[in-house]
Amino acid sequence: MSIQEFDYWHQDRHVNPQHLESVAAFHRAGIKDAAGHGGGLGVEIEHLPVRTADNPVSAPEGTAVTYAEEHGIRSVLEDLRGLYDPAEEVYEGDFLLGLGKEGIRISLEPGGQIECSFSVVHSAGGLERLYADFLQNIGPALRRHGVQLVTQGYQPHSLSEDIDVIPRKRYRCMDAYFGRMSGFGRNMMRASASVQISIDYFSEEDAVAKMRTGTALGPVLAYFFRNSPYFEGQASPYRLLRQHFWTRIGNSRAGVTPGLFDGNFGFEQAAYNVLASPLMVADVTQTPEYAQESDPVRIAAFDNAADVYPDRALNDYEISHIISTHFNDVRLKNFIELRHWDSLPIGRTVQLLRCVAHVFYDREAFTEASSYVSGIREVDVEECKLGLQVYGDAALPYGRPLDFWRRLLGLDRDGTYRGR
């Protein structure tokens, strides 16, 4: 779509053409050289902090640990500071909210979930080494404060309403937005945890192909790696709890990327999607024109990027923020982020990583996997999701039994990746 066509068809949606080109250029800048730096894997693992049996505040074992409470997550981060790079510390006001050093970044999700993001790896062994370093560093602080990290999709005992949102304005705005605009948004924010894997793309066509294949196969892989036995203190009634949340958070903001399976989908359409939607949270902290803004982070229930940002090219911070307010199954940044999975123990994360690496980076494997989902539509993906949710092991994703998909993806019944 040309800028002229964009202006004619979409002026009613109030999207700024300079913003459109900025975001599309951001996506184009992510194209990697397959023979050079391509083939990397980014991994983020979120952890649910809960109390140990011998915790110093006499809280019931297994209950959620919040940020500000005595011996809470803030205390854990403060104890870790000496092991991380001071230049990488993240604060909001006086509150320490993140740490970093070479290879590892620790950040907090809205309910105090501890997320560990790792530098790009090219093998499962690389991830295992970085994760071992993370555990070695954080272990003594966790024990000192009576905290353990659970890698499941949802808090095992605590109710979401009993978990406070951390003191970050963005998350306070999201909490208010989701509380009014969607079902299960607050459950997702306060009490859920996930694993996300990011992959490279080598052209615009390759990005679209990987997004489509990842979106189609995502529900199947989510079922094979499901790990949410609990919901709100009871056995979960949902086979795919995380997926159930996102289908109720908003169609343009979550689920299948709008227009992904249309013949003309590309970087400009992806850019248009995020620019046309309400931002949910406006953030002008890195917008020079608003340097004196008294409220630089606020709810934006109806305002989109054109309402918030100046009539000029967007900077990378602004672009990253706009994209981050969308949570599609497969999210396009300057890489591709696969977002289907519950939080997993490191052993299962490694199996998932091996599977993803093989399917998306082995050309023969990718061609074969893509062929089995070629020609599907958004409605077919939704049918796949619903079938898995309702029928479980008896489901027939895209007309084929689960054992077919296990063989195609190289997985045993226990989720071990055996290769092809």
N, C-alpha and C positions, 0 to 999 in steps of 0.2 A: 504494500500500500504506500503510495506516495504521500508526501506532506500535503499536497493539494487535495488528494482524495480524502485524507484524514480530516482536513479542515472542513470539507463539504459534508461528510457523513456524520461527523462526531462533534460538531460544535455545540450540539445540545447537551452533550455530556461534560462540557467544560474541561477539556484536557488541553494543556498548553503545548503547542508544537515543539517548542524548545525543550520542554521537559521530556516529551516523547523521544526526541532524538538523543537526549542525554542518557536515558535508561537503555534504549536500544544500543547505543555505543558502549555502555557499561557491559552489556551482554556480549557484544562483539569482542570486546577487549579480553574476555575470558577464554577465547579460542586458544587452545594449546597446540603445540607441535607434537604430533604423535611420535615422531622419531626423536624428540628431545626430552621435554619435561612432562609429557603427557603420561597418563596411567597412574596418577597418584590417587590416594584414598584419604579422605578426611573423616575422622570419627569423633563423635560426641557421645558421652555416656552420662546420663543423669542418674543420680542416686537419691533415694529417699532416706533422710536421717531419722532414726528412731532411737528410743531409749534402750540401753542394755539393762540386764537384770540387776546389776549392782551400781546403778547410776547415783550420783551424789545428791540428787534433788528428790529422791524417793518417788519418782514418777512411775506409773505402771510400765512394765516391760513392753516394748513394741509400739508405744505411742509416739506420735510425731514430735520431733524437736523443732521448735520455731527459732527465728533469728535472734530476737531480743531477750528471750528468757535467760535466767541464770544458767550458766553452763550450756548456752545455746550455740547456734551456728556462728554468731559473731565471735564468741569466745574461741571457737575452733579456728576460725580464720586468723584471729589475732595471734594465736599460738604458732601458726604456720608462717607468719610474716618473715621470720629470720631465715627461712629456707628458700625464699623466693626473691625475685629481683625487685628492689624498692621502686624502680622506675615503672614497673608493671602493675603497681597497686591501683585499684579502682575504688573511688569514694563517691558517695553522694552526700554532700554536707560532711558530717563527721563520721558517717557510717562506712566502714570497710565492707565492700561488696565483691571484691575480686582480687585475685593474685595471678602472677604469671612468671614464668622463666622459660628458658630455651626448651622448646618441645611441648610445654604443658601450659594450659591456662585454666584456672578455676574461676567459675562464675556461679551466680545464684539464680535459680528460677524463682518465680513469684512466691511460692510457698516455702522457700528456704531449701529447696532441692539443690544439691551440690552437683553442678555440671562440670565435667572435666573434658576439655577439648584438646586434641592432640595435633601436633604438626603433621603435615602430610607424610603418610607412610606408603611403602610400596610392597609390603608383605605383612602377613599376620604376625610374624616374629617381631617386626618393628613396633607394632601396637602392643604386644605383650611386654616388651621391654619398657616402654613408656608408662604403661599402666602399673607395672611393678614399682617403678620409681614413685608414682603418685601414691600408691598404697604405703610404701615405706615412709614417705614424708608425713602423710596424714594420720597414720596409725596411732602414734603416741598421743597426739592431740585428741583424737576420738576417744581413746581409752581414758584419758585424764578427765574428760567431761561426760563420760557415760553415754557415748553416742556410738551407734553402729550404722553402717550404710547398707541399705537393702536395694538390690537391683530387681525390682518388679515394676509392673506398670501402674500400680496404685497403692496408696498407703494401706498396710495390712489391718490396722485397727482403728485409726483415728477418722473422725468425720471431717469433711472438707471445711465446714463452717467453724470448726475449732482451731483451724490453722490460720495464723495471721499472715498477711502479705508483707513482704520485706519492705523497708523504707526506701523504695525507689519510686519516683513520681510516675514513670512510665507504667509500672505495674499497678499502681493505685488507679490510674486512669483506665487501664485495661479491665481491672476488677469491676469498676463502676460500669463500664461499657457492657461487659459480658453479663453483669447482673441484670441489665435492662433489655439487652438486645438479643440474647441467645440462651438456649438451654444447655446446661452442662459446662458452660464456659468457666464458671468458678471452680467446678470440680477439676477440670483440666488444669487450671492454673495452680491451684493450691495443693493438690494431692496426687497428681500423675507424674510419671517419669518415662523417658523414652531413650532409645538409641537412634542416632541419625548417622547416615553414611553419605559422604559426598564424593562425586566422581567428576572427571574432566570430560570435556567435549572438544572435538577437533575441527569442527565447522558448524555453521548454523544448521545444516541438514542433519549432522550427527547429533547435535543437541536436541533437535525435535524428535528424532528417532529414539534417542535414549529416554526422553521424557515420556513419550508414548508407551514404550515398552515397560519402563519403570512403573508407570501409572497402572498399566494393565496387569502386570505380574505382582504389583505391590500387595493387593489383598491376599493373594495366595501365599506369598512369603510371610505376610503378617500372621496368617493362620498357622503356618508351620512353626513360627517363632513366638507364638502368643505366650504371654507371661503375666496375666492379670487375674490371679485367683480370687482377689478380694475387691469389694466395692462398698464403701461406707460401712465398714466394720462387719460385713457379712460376705458369704460366698457370692461371687459375681454372677449375676443372671445373664451376662453377655459373653458370648464366645470371643468377640473382638471388642473389648471395652473401649480401647483407644479410638477405634474407628467409629464406634457409636457416638463418642463425644463430638468428633469432628464433623460428622454428618449433620449435627444439630447446631453448629456454630455459625453457619452462613455460607450459602453456596458460592458466592463470588470470592469469599475469603478463605475457604477451606474446600476439601474434596478435590475433585478433578479440576484441573486448570481450565477455565472457560475457553472454548474454541480449540482446545489442544488437538482434537481429532479432525478438525476442518482442514481441507486441502491447502489453504493459504496461511496456516499458522506458522509464525516465525518470531523473530526477536521483537519486531514492532508490535505485533499483536500481544505478546507477553508484556511488553512495556505498557501498552494501552490498558490492559487488565488492571494493573496495580495503580495506575494513575487515575483511572475513572472512578474507582471505588472510594468511599469515605475512608479516611486515614485511620479512624479509631483513636489514634493518639497523634497529635501534632507535636513535633519536636523541632524547634528552631535554635537549639543551643549552639549549632555550628553554622548558623545563617548570619553572615556579617551585617546585613541590613537591619537585623533585629537584635543587635548586640545589647541593647538596653531594655529588651523586653522583660517585663516584670514577671511574666508567667510563661517561660519558654517551652514548657511541656504541659499540655492540656488535652482534655478529651476533644475529639473531633468526630462526633457521631455522624455529621452530615457533610463536613468539609472534606474535599479531596485535595490533591497536591496543588492544583491550580489556585485553590482558595487560600492556601497557606504560604506557598513559596513564591518568591519574586519572578517576574517575567524575564528569565535568563536561563542559561544552562545550569542544571543542578550540579552540585558538587557530590563527591563520592559518599560523604556522610549522609547527606540528604537522600540520595538514592538508596543506600543501604537501609536507612530507616523506613522509607516507603515500602520497600520489598519486605522488610521484616514484619510489617503489619498484616501480611497475608501468610496463610498456613496451609497452602495446598499440599496434597499428597506428595507431589514432586515439585519442589520449588526451584525456579531458575534464578540464580544470582550471576556471578561470573564463574560459576561452577554449577553443578546440578546436585541438589540436596534431596535425598530419599528419606522420607519422614514417616514411614508406616509402623515402626516397631515399638513395642513396649521396651522398657529398660531390661537389659539382660546381663547375667553374670558374664565375666570376661571370657570364660570358656565358650559360651554360646555366642557371644559377640564375635569371637574369632571364627567360628563356623559360618556365621552370617557373612562376615567380611570376605572369606574365601569364596563363598558362593557368588556374592555380588561382583567381586573382582573377575571371576571366571566369565560370568554371563555378560558383563558390560565391556570387558577389555579383550577377551578372546574373540577375534572377528568371526570365526566359524560358529562359536557358541552363541554370539549375539545374533547372527543372521538366522540361526535355527530358532532361537527363542522368539525373535521378532516375527518369524513367519507364522507362528501359531497364534499370534494376536493381531495379525495383519487384517486390516479392514474392519476392526471393531469400532464401536461408537461409544460415546460417553454413557449412554443408557446401558450398554453391555457391561461396562465396568461397574455401574451401580447394581445391575442384576447379580454380578459376581459377588459383590460385597454382601448383598442381602442374602444370597444363597448360602454363603459361608456362615453368616450370622444365624440363619434359621436351621439349616440342615447339617452343619458341621461336617463330620467325616463323610457323610453321604452326599455332600454338595458336588455339583458338576460345573466347575468354573469353565466358562466358554465351551460347555458341552463335553468336557473330558473329566474323568475321575481324578482324584487327588494323587493316586499312585502314578499316573502319567506325568503330572507336574513334578512329583518328587524325582522321577527318573530324569526328566528334562533338566532340572536344576541341580542334579547330582547329590540329592539329599537322601539319607536313610530315614526310617520312620522316627528315630529319636532326634532328628535334626542335625546329625553329623554330616558334614560335607565330605563326600567320598570322591568327587570328581566324576568325569564322564569316561 
